[in-house]
Amino acid sequence: MRTKRAVVFAGVGFLLAAVPLVAHHAFSAEFDIAKPLTLQGTLTKWEMINPHSWFHIEVKDPAGKVVPWMIEGGSPNQLIRLGVTKNTLAVGTAILIEGYQAKDGTNKAVGRNFTLPDGTRLFLGGSAPGALGPGSEKK
Amino acid sequence: MSHRYFASVSVLAVLIAVVLFALVLAQAPSGDAKADAPAKTWNMPRTPDGQPDLQGFWTNATYTPLERPKDVTKEFYTKEEAAEIEKRGAERESAQTVPGTIPDVHYDFTQFGLDRHQGTYASNLRTSLIVDPPDGKIPPMTVEGQTRVAERAEARKRRGGPNDAVQNMPLGARCLIMEGPGPPMLAPAYNSNYQIVQAPGYVMILVEMIHDVRMIPLDGSPHLPPHIRQWMGSSRGRWEGETLVVETTNFTDKNPFRGSSETMRVIERFTRVDEDTIVYKFTIEDPSTWTRPWSAEVPMKQTVGPLFEHACHEGNYGLANTLAGARAEEKRAAEETAKKESR
């Protein structure tokens, strides 16, 4: 699923010209770089809230016991602008999450990748980048 | 009227139109990517009381950095170079990060539509948003400014590590104010959206991030008294021809802009240049921080509304998680130390 991409730019100027995106807080202070994980679960609730949305899922542990997890994602505002609603993602949807567990050791994680059973990445239909189209926000 | 006469008049009209069109193109400003677009007749829309109408939804999302990149000496890129920069910027935004690295401990901007390429942004031929000084860089800091920055860092250190005191956590992480709501208004990482509403005697600017609002009186009233300091200062506006000029003072020490003092003065100029674009210019005057004033020019592009709620405090689980994580790490470290000592 994960592709390591080393992008080499011919011109240093071009590289510096690309403004890096920064989060509003340091995710590496909330989640543990040393605890990468992959979770296969079903959605019980999606909180479309700010500053970051949260996906509640249930995951079966190796003993077959159902364990709840909370997964942090991005601000939902742009998704709403692009036509995503609370009904876009139904409760019960199976979802595969690759991410990193919370530093306090509880069942929380940041979702680096959200993938649906058919292999498409959530909200993208499997054709990133620009699956929603450049400038699609503008009518 | 004969057909021949009609035909010659038509040919003449077409010729005049072509010459006029060429003249318009030749005079078009070179800094705007729209310069190459055919000039259309456009009249400034006006509010019922006759002000230029700036109302609507705007974004200042951009691939242009505030300061000119180190290896770039020119003021403008060619159209091709600018397009290449946008393309590479978009590729970089959607590229997967390397597992096990700090940038990878994050959700994917692309999955949430938050990369600039998926929203509205203004193309720009400028190599930096800063237009003055001419080198496109923030001027050097004064000794007083450097001392103040060092003192603020010292005060933070006295309070402990980044997650030891709430005052040490970034204002954005605490949902108090995000970067860039202004003044000066500069695009945050995402949700770089603004709504402008005009009423007789007032202009209101609503910022999507944490729904910060600036109510700007246009009635010539004085700024707030000096002892009242505000997170976004005290703004007063006036019209200079077709341009809205907003002056802001009364900033607070709690929310410095790139090391500024609370005596910073910001002058903003909003000029609607076509249906889809406001040219937003700002000048920073803070002689106790920078050796000279500096100015930037940012295109704001029309986008679709409404602005969506950003009730940051309500959903800020991240703050508690970060503090809990820091305490858990301290506990682990203390246990390690105890183990070593008992050996």
Chai-1 contact restraints between the chains, C-beta under 6 A:
chainA,res_idxA,chainB,res_idxB,connection_type,confidence,min_distance_angstrom,max_distance_angstrom,comment,restraint_id
A,R2,B,Q96,contact,1.0,0.0,6.0,A-B,restraint_1
A,R2,B,P99,contact,1.0,0.0,6.0,A-B,restraint_2
A,T3,B,Q96,contact,1.0,0.0,6.0,A-B,restraint_3
A,K4,B,V98,contact,1.0,0.0,6.0,A-B,restraint_4
A,R5,B,A95,contact,1.0,0.0,6.0,A-B,restraint_5
A,R5,B,Q96,contact,1.0,0.0,6.0,A-B,restraint_6
A,V12,B,D71,contact,1.0,0.0,6.0,A-B,restraint_7
A,G13,B,P69,contact,1.0,0.0,6.0,A-B,restraint_8
A,G13,B,D71,contact,1.0,0.0,6.0,A-B,restraint_9
A,G13,B,V72,contact,1.0,0.0,6.0,A-B,restraint_10
A,F14,B,I85,contact,1.0,0.0,6.0,A-B,restraint_11
A,F14,B,R88,contact,1.0,0.0,6.0,A-B,restraint_12
A,L16,B,P69,contact,1.0,0.0,6.0,A-B,restraint_13
A,A17,B,P69,contact,1.0,0.0,6.0,A-B,restraint_14
A,A17,B,I85,contact,1.0,0.0,6.0,A-B,restraint_15
A,A18,B,R88,contact,1.0,0.0,6.0,A-B,restraint_16
A,A18,B,G89,contact,1.0,0.0,6.0,A-B,restraint_17
A,A18,B,R92,contact,1.0,0.0,6.0,A-B,restraint_18
A,V19,B,P65,contact,1.0,0.0,6.0,A-B,restraint_19
A,L21,B,F109,contact,1.0,0.0,6.0,A-B,restraint_20
A,L21,B,A189,contact,1.0,0.0,6.0,A-B,restraint_21
A,V22,B,A189,contact,1.0,0.0,6.0,A-B,restraint_22
A,H24,B,G172,contact,1.0,0.0,6.0,A-B,restraint_23
A,H25,B,A173,contact,1.0,0.0,6.0,A-B,restraint_24
A,H25,B,G318,contact,1.0,0.0,6.0,A-B,restraint_25
A,F27,B,V105,contact,1.0,0.0,6.0,A-B,restraint_26
A,F27,B,H106,contact,1.0,0.0,6.0,A-B,restraint_27
A,S28,B,I102,contact,1.0,0.0,6.0,A-B,restraint_28
A,S28,B,V105,contact,1.0,0.0,6.0,A-B,restraint_29
A,A29,B,T322,contact,1.0,0.0,6.0,A-B,restraint_30
A,E30,B,G318,contact,1.0,0.0,6.0,A-B,restraint_31
A,E30,B,N321,contact,1.0,0.0,6.0,A-B,restraint_32
A,E30,B,T322,contact,1.0,0.0,6.0,A-B,restraint_33
A,E30,B,G325,contact,1.0,0.0,6.0,A-B,restraint_34
A,F31,B,V105,contact,1.0,0.0,6.0,A-B,restraint_35
A,I33,B,V105,contact,1.0,0.0,6.0,A-B,restraint_36
A,I49,B,G315,contact,1.0,0.0,6.0,A-B,restraint_37
A,N50,B,H310,contact,1.0,0.0,6.0,A-B,restraint_38
A,N50,B,A311,contact,1.0,0.0,6.0,A-B,restraint_39
A,N50,B,C312,contact,1.0,0.0,6.0,A-B,restraint_40
A,N50,B,G315,contact,1.0,0.0,6.0,A-B,restraint_41
A,P51,B,C312,contact,1.0,0.0,6.0,A-B,restraint_42
A,P51,B,N316,contact,1.0,0.0,6.0,A-B,restraint_43
A,G73,B,Y107,contact,1.0,0.0,6.0,A-B,restraint_44
A,G74,B,Y107,contact,1.0,0.0,6.0,A-B,restraint_45
A,G74,B,F112,contact,1.0,0.0,6.0,A-B,restraint_46
A,G74,B,L114,contact,1.0,0.0,6.0,A-B,restraint_47
A,N77,B,N191,contact,1.0,0.0,6.0,A-B,restraint_48
A,N77,B,F308,contact,1.0,0.0,6.0,A-B,restraint_49
A,Q78,B,G113,contact,1.0,0.0,6.0,A-B,restraint_50
A,Q78,B,L114,contact,1.0,0.0,6.0,A-B,restraint_51
A,L79,B,F112,contact,1.0,0.0,6.0,A-B,restraint_52
A,L79,B,G113,contact,1.0,0.0,6.0,A-B,restraint_53
A,I80,B,F308,contact,1.0,0.0,6.0,A-B,restraint_54
A,L82,B,G113,contact,1.0,0.0,6.0,A-B,restraint_55
A,Y100,B,V105,contact,1.0,0.0,6.0,A-B,restraint_56
A,A102,B,N321,contact,1.0,0.0,6.0,A-B,restraint_57
A,K103,B,G325,contact,1.0,0.0,6.0,A-B,restraint_58
A,K103,B,A328,contact,1.0,0.0,6.0,A-B,restraint_59
A,D104,B,A324,contact,1.0,0.0,6.0,A-B,restraint_60
A,D104,B,G325,contact,1.0,0.0,6.0,A-B,restraint_61
A,D104,B,A328,contact,1.0,0.0,6.0,A-B,restraint_62
A,V110,B,Y107,contact,1.0,0.0,6.0,A-B,restraint_63
A,G111,B,Y107,contact,1.0,0.0,6.0,A-B,restraint_64
A,L122,B,Q111,contact,1.0,0.0,6.0,A-B,restraint_65
A,F123,B,Q111,contact,1.0,0.0,6.0,A-B,restraint_66
A,A128,B,S94,contact,1.0,0.0,6.0,A-B,restraint_67
A,A128,B,T110,contact,1.0,0.0,6.0,A-B,restraint_68
A,P129,B,A90,contact,1.0,0.0,6.0,A-B,restraint_69
A,P129,B,S94,contact,1.0,0.0,6.0,A-B,restraint_70
A,P129,B,T110,contact,1.0,0.0,6.0,A-B,restraint_71
A,G130,B,H117,contact,1.0,0.0,6.0,A-B,restraint_72
A,L132,B,Q118,contact,1.0,0.0,6.0,A-B,restraint_73
A,P134,B,H117,contact,1.0,0.0,6.0,A-B,restraint_74
A,E137,B,G119,contact,1.0,0.0,6.0,A-B,restraint_75
A,E137,B,T120,contact,1.0,0.0,6.0,A-B,restraint_76
A,E137,B,T303,contact,1.0,0.0,6.0,A-B,restraint_77
A,K138,B,T120,contact,1.0,0.0,6.0,A-B,restraint_78
A,K138,B,T303,contact,1.0,0.0,6.0,A-B,restraint_79
A,K139,B,V304,contact,1.0,0.0,6.0,A-B,restraint_80
